[in-house]
């Protein structure tokens, strides 16, 4: 789960059975926030539906994901399981690269 809100990014990873694996909060710099906003636009995030789920509900070994975006005192939640918007990895890869770089420092 990634949660973005005014420079604060929360990253929570769950195991396949929804057991909490880790939870970390990051404070993004202005440049990192700009990079993340650009990835949101590049991934066409405003056009994403609210949910993406594999049409085969009996198949449960895929990734469950949630993105929560806070802006102007509002929140938008987008989620999925074993299915993704077309440009999901544009946003995910950018956020992951930023947080990985912060952990390496």
N, CA and C of each residue as an Amber inpcrd file, in Angstrom:
protein
   315
   0.8480000  -1.1690000   0.0000000   0.0000000   0.0000000   0.0000000
   0.8910000   1.2280000   0.0000000   0.6420000   2.1380000  -0.8830000
   1.2950000   3.4400000  -0.8760000   0.2470000   4.4760000  -0.5170000
   0.5690000   5.3760000   0.3950000  -0.3310000   6.4730000   0.7320000
   0.4540000   7.7540000   0.5700000  -0.0140000   8.6490000  -0.3100000
   0.6540000   9.9120000  -0.5860000  -0.1880000  11.0580000  -0.0240000
   0.4300000  11.9780000   0.7100000  -0.3100000  13.1210000   1.2350000
   0.6640000  14.2190000   1.6310000   0.6870000  15.3200000   0.8940000
   1.4980000  16.4940000   1.2260000   2.9390000  16.1580000   1.5980000
   3.6080000  15.3970000   0.7650000   5.0130000  15.0970000   0.9800000
   5.2690000  13.8920000   1.8590000   4.2520000  13.4330000   2.5830000
   4.4130000  12.2340000   3.4040000   3.9610000  11.0350000   2.5960000
   4.8040000  10.0480000   2.5280000   4.4530000   8.8230000   1.8150000
   4.5510000   7.6770000   2.8010000   3.4670000   6.9580000   2.9720000
   3.4670000   5.7780000   3.8220000   3.5020000   4.5600000   2.9150000
   4.3720000   3.6260000   3.2200000   4.4820000   2.4030000   2.4510000
   4.2440000   1.2380000   3.4020000   3.2490000   0.4330000   3.0960000
   2.9250000  -0.7240000   3.9180000   2.8910000  -1.9450000   3.0220000
   3.6060000  -2.9840000   3.4160000   3.6130000  -4.2310000   2.6650000
   2.9240000  -5.3020000   3.4990000   2.0510000  -6.0420000   2.8640000
   1.3660000  -7.1470000   3.5070000   1.7520000  -8.4350000   2.8030000
   1.7850000  -9.5150000   3.5380000   1.9850000 -10.8240000   2.9510000
   0.6870000 -11.2360000   2.2620000   0.7070000 -12.3160000   1.5220000
  -0.4630000 -12.7360000   0.7530000  -1.6870000 -12.9820000   1.6310000
  -1.4750000 -13.3000000   2.9000000  -2.6150000 -13.5520000   3.7840000
  -2.9830000 -12.3170000   4.6000000  -2.5270000 -11.1300000   4.1370000
  -2.8070000  -9.8280000   4.7360000  -2.1260000  -9.6380000   6.0880000
  -1.0730000 -10.3950000   6.3590000  -0.2640000 -10.1960000   7.5530000
   0.6790000  -9.0270000   7.2920000   0.7560000  -8.0970000   8.2190000
   1.6340000  -6.9470000   8.0620000   3.0840000  -7.3900000   8.0070000
   3.7790000  -7.0070000   6.9460000   5.1930000  -7.3270000   6.8000000
   6.0330000  -6.1410000   7.2440000   5.7010000  -4.9450000   6.7720000
   6.4350000  -3.7490000   7.1870000   5.5920000  -2.5030000   6.9290000
   5.8850000  -1.4720000   7.7040000   5.2260000  -0.1840000   7.5210000
   6.2880000   0.8850000   7.7260000   6.4580000   1.7620000   6.7390000
   7.4610000   2.8090000   6.8030000   6.8490000   4.1090000   6.3280000
   7.2090000   5.2130000   6.9860000   6.7820000   6.5390000   6.5460000
   8.0000000   7.2880000   6.0290000   7.8320000   7.9510000   4.9020000
   8.9000000   8.7340000   4.2900000   8.4070000  10.1660000   4.1200000
   9.2850000  11.1340000   4.3100000   8.9590000  12.5190000   3.9940000
   9.7360000  12.8830000   2.7410000   9.0110000  13.1440000   1.6660000
   9.6370000  13.4410000   0.3840000  10.0760000  14.9030000   0.3350000
  11.2150000  15.1330000  -0.3000000  11.6750000  16.5000000  -0.5620000
  10.7880000  17.1190000  -1.6490000  10.9460000  18.4000000  -1.8670000
  10.1780000  19.0670000  -2.9250000  10.4440000  18.4200000  -4.2870000
  11.7110000  18.0940000  -4.5690000  12.0590000  17.4650000  -5.8450000
  11.4330000  16.0830000  -5.9710000  11.4370000  15.3230000  -4.8780000
  10.8310000  13.9950000  -4.9060000   9.3160000  14.0810000  -5.0840000
   8.6850000  15.0750000  -4.4280000   7.2520000  15.2720000  -4.6050000
   6.9350000  15.6110000  -6.0510000   7.7740000  16.4550000  -6.6570000
   7.5720000  16.8240000  -8.0570000   7.7090000  15.5860000  -8.9530000
   8.7110000  14.7730000  -8.6950000   8.9180000  13.5490000  -9.4820000
   7.7160000  12.6150000  -9.3520000   7.1850000  12.4910000  -8.1420000
   6.0290000  11.6310000  -7.9170000   4.7820000  12.1870000  -8.6080000
   4.5770000  13.5040000  -8.5250000   3.4310000  14.1320000  -9.2250000
   3.5360000  13.8960000 -10.7300000   4.7370000  14.0480000 -11.2770000
   4.9250000  13.8140000 -12.7080000   4.6150000  12.3670000 -13.0760000
   4.9800000  11.4310000 -12.1970000   4.6640000  10.0120000 -12.4400000
   3.1510000   9.7870000 -12.3700000   2.4810000  10.4950000 -11.4710000
   1.0120000  10.3870000 -11.3920000   0.3810000  10.8320000 -12.7080000
   0.8480000  11.9430000 -13.2480000   0.3040000  12.4190000 -14.5260000
   0.6890000  11.4800000 -15.6770000   1.9460000  11.0180000 -15.6830000
   2.4030000  10.1250000 -16.7550000   1.6340000   8.8080000 -16.7520000
   1.2390000   8.3630000 -15.5700000   0.4990000   7.1030000 -15.4670000
  -1.0020000   7.3050000 -15.6930000  -1.3900000   8.5540000 -15.9180000
  -2.8030000   8.9140000 -16.1460000  -3.6660000   8.5450000 -14.9450000
  -3.0950000   8.7030000 -13.7570000  -3.7680000   8.3510000 -12.5140000
  -5.1700000   8.9500000 -12.3760000  -5.3940000  10.2090000 -12.7590000
  -6.7540000  10.7480000 -12.6090000  -7.8250000   9.9620000 -13.3780000
  -7.4140000   9.1810000 -14.3730000  -8.3750000   8.4230000 -15.1740000
  -8.5830000   6.9950000 -14.6770000  -7.8410000   6.5920000 -13.6600000
  -7.9680000   5.2250000 -13.1640000  -9.3170000   5.0050000 -12.5010000
  -9.8510000   3.8060000 -12.6670000 -11.0650000   3.4160000 -11.9380000
 -10.7160000   3.2540000 -10.4580000 -11.7090000   3.0550000  -9.6410000
 -11.4930000   2.8690000  -8.2110000 -10.9840000   1.4970000  -7.8340000
 -11.2150000   0.5000000  -8.6940000 -10.7580000  -0.8440000  -8.3480000
 -10.4640000  -1.6570000  -9.6050000  -9.5270000  -2.5740000  -9.4410000
  -9.1000000  -3.4830000 -10.5050000  -8.9540000  -4.8670000  -9.8840000
  -9.7710000  -5.8050000 -10.3230000  -9.7140000  -7.1530000  -9.7570000
  -9.7400000  -8.1880000 -10.8620000  -8.9770000  -9.2440000 -10.6560000
  -8.9410000 -10.3630000 -11.5870000 -10.3430000 -10.9530000 -11.6660000
 -10.8420000 -11.1790000 -12.8690000 -12.1980000 -11.7170000 -12.9950000
 -12.3370000 -13.1640000 -12.5230000 -11.2290000 -13.8190000 -12.2110000
 -11.2690000 -15.1940000 -11.7210000 -11.0720000 -15.1720000 -10.2030000
 -12.1400000 -15.0550000  -9.4130000 -11.9880000 -14.8950000  -7.9630000
 -11.4190000 -16.1030000  -7.2490000 -11.3550000 -17.2570000  -7.8740000
 -10.7980000 -18.4370000  -7.2330000  -9.2870000 -18.4610000  -7.2360000
  -8.6700000 -17.5510000  -7.9490000  -7.2210000 -17.5090000  -8.1030000
  -6.6940000 -16.4350000  -7.1620000  -5.9990000 -16.8020000  -6.0850000
  -5.6530000 -15.8240000  -5.0530000  -4.1600000 -15.6640000  -4.7850000
  -3.2900000 -16.0300000  -5.7070000  -1.8670000 -15.8870000  -5.3970000
  -1.2490000 -14.6230000  -6.0020000  -2.0650000 -13.6830000  -6.4420000
  -1.5600000 -12.4410000  -7.0090000  -1.3480000 -11.3820000  -5.9530000
  -0.8670000 -10.2400000  -6.3900000  -0.5970000  -9.1250000  -5.4990000
  -1.8790000  -8.3350000  -5.2430000  -2.1260000  -8.0170000  -3.9970000
  -3.1970000  -7.0960000  -3.6220000  -2.5320000  -5.7510000  -3.3840000
  -3.0730000  -4.6870000  -3.9520000  -2.4400000  -3.3780000  -3.8230000
  -3.4870000  -2.3050000  -3.5440000  -3.0470000  -1.2540000  -2.8670000
  -3.9040000  -0.1090000  -2.5440000  -3.0540000   1.1430000  -2.6910000
  -3.5910000   2.1390000  -3.3460000  -2.9580000   3.4540000  -3.4180000
  -3.9620000   4.4400000  -2.8500000  -3.5640000   5.1930000  -1.8310000
  -4.4170000   6.2200000  -1.2450000  -3.7300000   7.5510000  -1.4700000
  -4.4310000   8.4890000  -2.0610000  -3.8600000   9.7900000  -2.3720000
  -4.6650000  10.8460000  -1.6450000  -3.9860000  11.6330000  -0.8000000
  -4.6380000  12.7230000  -0.0930000  -4.3330000  14.0410000  -0.7830000
  -5.3600000  14.8410000  -0.9920000  -5.1720000  16.1590000  -1.5980000
  -6.3710000  17.0350000  -1.2660000  -6.1050000  18.3200000  -1.0030000
  -7.1630000  19.2870000  -0.6960000  -8.1620000  18.7500000   0.3240000
  -7.6590000  18.1750000   1.4070000  -8.5000000  17.6130000   2.4760000
  -9.4380000  16.5140000   1.9940000  -9.0810000  15.8640000   0.9090000
  -9.8650000  14.7340000   0.3980000  -8.9370000  13.5410000   0.2310000
  -9.5300000  12.4090000   0.0020000  -8.7630000  11.1950000  -0.1940000
  -9.3630000  10.4010000  -1.3440000  -8.5000000   9.8010000  -2.1350000
  -8.9440000   8.9040000  -3.1980000  -8.2290000   7.5830000  -3.0080000
  -8.9930000   6.5060000  -2.9930000  -8.4340000   5.1700000  -2.8040000
  -8.6480000   4.3750000  -4.0840000  -7.5740000   3.7690000  -4.5650000
  -7.6130000   2.9120000  -5.7470000  -6.9850000   1.5930000  -5.3310000
  -7.6160000   0.4810000  -5.6730000  -7.0970000  -0.8050000  -5.2210000
  -7.2620000  -1.8680000  -6.2930000  -6.5940000  -2.9830000  -6.0680000
  -6.7180000  -4.0830000  -7.0080000  -6.1300000  -5.3680000  -6.4740000
  -6.4060000  -6.4290000  -7.1870000  -5.8710000  -7.7470000  -6.8470000
  -5.6530000  -8.5230000  -8.1370000  -4.3990000  -8.7980000  -8.4210000
  -4.0120000  -9.5360000  -9.6350000  -4.4440000  -8.8400000 -10.9200000
  -4.7170000  -7.5460000 -10.8520000  -5.0810000  -6.7460000 -12.0310000
  -4.6450000  -5.3070000 -11.7740000  -4.2970000  -4.6020000 -12.8460000
  -3.7150000  -3.2690000 -12.7100000  -4.2110000  -2.3570000 -13.8300000
  -4.2330000  -1.0350000 -13.5830000  -4.4410000  -0.1160000 -14.6990000
  -3.2560000  -0.2380000 -15.6510000  -3.4450000   0.1530000 -16.8780000
  -2.4160000  -0.0390000 -17.9080000  -1.0700000   0.5660000 -17.5240000
  -1.0420000   1.7250000 -16.9090000   0.2260000   2.3990000 -16.5970000
   0.5590000   2.3640000 -15.1010000   0.0450000   1.3840000 -14.3990000
   0.2810000   1.2290000 -12.9550000   1.7730000   1.2510000 -12.6250000
   2.5590000   0.5050000 -13.3690000   3.9800000   0.3700000 -13.0290000
   4.7730000   1.6480000 -13.2700000   4.2570000   2.5710000 -14.0630000
   4.9090000   3.8810000 -14.2070000   4.9400000   4.5830000 -12.8580000
   3.8240000   4.5730000 -12.1590000   3.7410000   5.1980000 -10.8480000
   4.4570000   4.3650000  -9.7860000   4.1880000   3.0770000  -9.7580000
   4.7820000   2.2020000  -8.7520000   6.3090000   2.2350000  -8.8280000
   6.8630000   2.1080000 -10.0220000   8.3170000   2.0730000 -10.1780000
   8.9670000   3.3660000  -9.7110000   8.3180000   4.5040000  -9.9780000
   8.8610000   5.7920000  -9.5420000   8.8490000   5.8900000  -8.0220000
   7.7200000   5.5700000  -7.4020000   7.6230000   5.6370000  -5.9430000
   8.6160000   4.6790000  -5.2890000   8.7420000   3.4900000  -5.8330000
   9.6600000   2.4930000  -5.2790000  11.1130000   2.9490000  -5.4220000
  11.4540000   3.5320000  -6.5610000  12.8350000   4.0130000  -6.7610000
  13.1750000   5.1290000  -5.7730000  12.2250000   6.0260000  -5.5270000
  12.4680000   7.1100000  -4.5800000  12.6660000   6.5600000  -3.1690000
  11.7660000   5.6700000  -2.7390000  11.8770000   5.1360000  -1.3750000
  13.1050000   4.2420000  -1.2200000  13.4550000   3.4790000  -2.2530000
  14.6700000   2.6610000  -2.1870000  15.9100000   3.5390000  -2.0510000
  15.9490000   4.6570000  -2.7820000  17.0790000   5.5770000  -2.7040000
  17.1780000   6.2070000  -1.3140000  16.0300000   6.5170000  -0.7180000
  16.0270000   7.1000000   0.6310000  16.5500000   6.0960000   1.6510000
  16.2100000   4.8380000   1.4890000  16.6800000   3.8090000   2.4150000
  18.1790000   3.5640000   2.2640000  18.7030000   3.7760000   1.0620000
  20.1260000   3.5430000   0.8010000  21.0120000   4.6480000   1.3970000
  20.4160000   5.7970000   1.6890000  21.2120000   6.9250000   2.2230000
  21.6490000   6.6910000   3.6430000
